[in-house]
């Protein structure tokens, strides 16, 4: 169970119409929505990994403390939600360092897990792993083994594996869940895919991964996905569809998932020796 702690105006779908210098102008809803997720998880004794955006951590340090005090793992989602392939190695290193230091100063706990904004470790940015290894990260969930216009390495492994680095370190990679359909990987159980598909299909996919493929499934959520009343942003039809589709049913789906399956933080699952 993973959560990317970011606000509705941070998402890549709106990057063309929402400028980073203007983020302060938008009414934030990340605190209330994340606290609601914490309440939902606590009611079912579920622990997960929360990948916190550094910008959010700076604005809401009490929220980061609440996540940690609730028993969840706190990971890093970068600082400015900038796609890795939009910058260079130094840009990425500085962004990750700033975010990680901010989170560690708040929690007093070392941050060892990372998820790239919009899964932007692609074939063109595999150098990012060397940066992560040199910076001391041990776990990652940034490679989506699918075809997508913004992210994805379709031929990457579908299940958790160890990535050995030139710097002599290694990183445990946990890809978001997919199913093989007609020779291609179909994403399931997270983000827009969780909102798009009927709950029965999502539940069947998780059961299939657990029982038939004997692998853990990963769900990823965003706090804004349980907030159908969030402010509307004017953008392209595709961007609005990706962001607003089925927001009114996501919380109910999440509660069903929490009730129907057993969940744990990403790091705890990887520690069970499931790596290829």
N, C-alpha and C positions, 0 to 999 in steps of 0.2 A: 504494500500500500504506500503510494507516494503522492505528495502534494507539491506543486510548484507555487510558492507563495509570491504572487504578483497581483497587480491590480488590473482592472478591466482595460485601462488605457495604455498598459504596457505591451499589449499583445502585438505580434508581428502582423496580424491581419489589419491593424490600424496604423502601422508604421508610416504609411504614405500620407496620412492626414493628421496624425498626432505627432508633433515635434517634441523631442526630449526636453528642450528648454521650457516647454509649455506644460509639462507634467504637473507642476505645482498648481496650475489653474483648475485642474479637474478635481471634483470632490472625491476624496478617497473612500473606498468601501472595503479595502482589503482587511482591515482590522476586524470589523464586525463579521465579515464572511468567514475569516479564518477561525475566529472564536466559535462560530457556529459549527464548523467542522470539528474543532476540538471537543465540543459538547457532544456531537454525534458519535465520535470515536470513544469518548469516555463512557458513554452510556452502554457501550457494547464491549468495553475493555479491549479496544483495538489500538495497537501502536503502529506507527508508520515512520517514514522518512519524509521530512519537510525540507525541500530545497528552497532556501530563502533568497530572494533577490536582495542584493546589498543595499539598493536604494530604499527598499521597504524596511530593512533592518535599521538604517539610520533614522528614518522617520518614526518608526514604531518599535523601539527597543524592548518595551514591555511585552509586545506581542511575541517576540523571539524568546523572551524569558518564559512566557506562558507555554509556548510549544515545548521548550526544554523541561519545564517543571511537570508537564503532563506525561513525561516519560518517552517522548518521541525523539528520534534521531534528527539532528539539525544538519542539513547539507547546504552546499553553496550553489546558487543559480546564476552566478556572475553578479556584476554590479548594475550595469545600465541596460540590460536586456538587448545587447547588441549582438547581431549574428557574427559568429567567429570569422566567417569568410568575407565580412565587410571590412576587416582590418588586417593587421599583420601580427606577427608573433609578440612583439613588444606591447601592442595594444591589448592583446589578450592577456598577457602576463600581468600588466598593470591593473586591468579590470578585475581579474581573479584575485589578485593580492589585496586590492582594496576591499572587495566584498568579503573575503575570508577573514581579514583582520577585523573588520567591523563586527562580524558575527561572533568571532572568538572573544573579542573584548566584551561583548554583551553576555555571552554564556559562560565564559571561563573554561570552555571545553574545546579541544582541538577539533577542527572541521576536516574530515578526511573523505567526504563524498561530494561529487559534483554532477550537475546536469547542465548541459549547454542550453542557452536560450533557443527555443524552437529546434532542438536536436541538431544544431548546426555544426557538429563534427561530421563532415562529409569526406568523400574521397580526396577533395582538394584541401582539407584542413586536418589531415591525420597528424600533422606536426603538433597539434594541440595536446596530444597525449604526452609528448616529451615535456611540454611545459607543465602539465599537471603532475607528472612524475617528479620533476625537479622541484616543484612547489610542495611536494609531500602528500598529494592526494593518493588514496588507496582504492577508492571505489568510484565508478562512473556509470551513468545511464544516459548517454548522449548519442548513441548510434541506433537509429531506427532502420531496421532492415526492410525498407519499403521504397517504392517509387513515389516521389512527391515533388511538387514544384519548388518547395522551400528547403527540403531536407531529405535525408535518406541515403543509405548504401544498400541497395537491394540484395546484393550477394553476401552481405555480412551474416555471421552466425545468428540464428534466431533465439538461442538460449544462452544463459550465462557462461562466460568463458574468461580466461586469463589473457591479458594482452601484455606481452613482454616488451620492454622498451630499450632503446639504445643506451639510455643513461644507466642501465643496470637494474632499474626498478621494474615493478610490474603493477598493473591496475586490473582489478576485477570488474568486468563489464557486464551489466545487466540490461539487455535490450528490452524495450517495450514489447508487449506480446503481439504475436501475429499467428495466423493460421495459413497453411498452404492450401491455396485454392486454384485449380487449373494451372499449376506450375508457378504461381506467383504468391507472394506474401501479402495477406490481407490483414491490416491492423485491426485490433480488437481491444476492448476493455480500457480505453483511456480517452480523455479529452473529448474532442468532437465526435470520435467514433462511439464513445459511450453514449453521448447524447443522441447521435443519429440512429443507432440500431435499437430495435426493441429489446427490452430486458431479457426476454427468453433467449434471444440469440447470444447476447453477451454471456449469460449464465451457461448456456450450452458450450460456448467457446472455452470458457474457463474450465468447465468439467472435462472437456476434451483434452486440454493441455495437461491437466492434473492426472487424469486416469489413463488416457490412451497414449499420450506422449511422455507421461511421467515427469512433467516439468512444472515449475511454479509459474503462475501467471502474475503479471504486473499490471496494476491499475494506476493510472496517474490522473490527478484532478487539479483544478485551479479553483481557488476560493470564489472567483466571480461566476463560476459555472452553477452555483446554487443560489444565484441572485437574479431572478427574473426582473426585478424592479430597478436594475442598474440604469444609469443614464445612457441614452442612445447616442451613438456617434455616427455622423453621416459619412458613409464610405461606399465603396463599390458593392454591387449586389452580391458577389461572391464572398467578399469580406464580411458583410453583414450576415449572410447565411452561415458561414463558418462559425461566427461568434455567437449569434443569438438563437440558432436553431435549438429548440427543445429545452431552453433554460428552465422552463416551468416544471419539467419532469425530472430534472437531474437529481435533486435532493432525494426524492423517493427512490430512484434507482440506486443511489449510494446507500441508503438505509437497507435496501434489500440485499445488496452485495455484502454489507457488514453482517447481516443476519445469516446469510446463506453459505458463507465461506469463512475459513480461518485466515487471518492476516498477520503480518509481521513487518518490521522495518526491512528495507532492502539489505542492509548490512548483515542482519541476523540470518536472513535466508541464505545469503552467499556463504556465511560461516558454516553452513550445514554440509559443505563439501560437494555442492552440485556443479561445480565449475568444470568445463570441458578442458 
